């Protein structure tokens, strides 16, 4: 049996005298969807920042694909196979959709400066291959009609989809999504939920997402981790979390 793709072991993180995370442990299985939920300020985004190396925990470690690290930088995490979207959209607003997605291929580019300057030989073949990969993602996420549109002109929901496309362009083994459906209407959330499920099923990508819409979380997650004031107060299947009294008291409020 395969080990989990990700293990977080006894991670603690503090800023000055403020404890953002306190002894957090959980695992994410291969080709699964894991949701991290909890009230605002619970430490959810801080936890994603530890996983992809933005923050360095004072205690604990992260094990990704059987490789253990307690100190990693985002570039190394990305090269290892972790891609990330952000709570606040981080796209190049003056560039087209196609150009933005192509930036997600940067870690896959191998051609040297000379061949790139003259656009010959391996460089030309490599660029053709990268563009084919990007066009496949554009088709997959159904954004063909905006491929040449500057991202800054797009509505919020489509910008979120472009950010997902750029993350997928890196061909990650683990995709971290920080509130991918925040600010969306019902139809946009349904579309994004379908794409997350398709990414998981068709690409075989493991997904960890932060999301506040409990309908979405319960529908698409295989497992849920619940944080409150930096502590883990629950972990389990959607049914188990729905009936966990600590989670109900701290976050869900009521059960069906």
Secondary structure, 3 states (H helix, E strand, C coil): CCCCCEEEEEEEEEECCEEEEEEEEEEECCCCEEEEECCCCCCHHHHHHHHCCCCCCCEEEEEECCEEECCCCHHHHHHHCEEECCCCCCCCCCCEHHHHHHHCCHHHCCCCHHHHHHCCHHHHHHHHHHHHHHHHHHHHCCCHHHCCCEHHHCCHHHHHHHHHHHHHHCCCCEEEEECCCCCCCHHHHHHHHHHHHHHHHHHCCEEEEECCCHHHHHHHCCEEEEEECCEEEEEECHHHHHCCHHHHHHHHCCCC
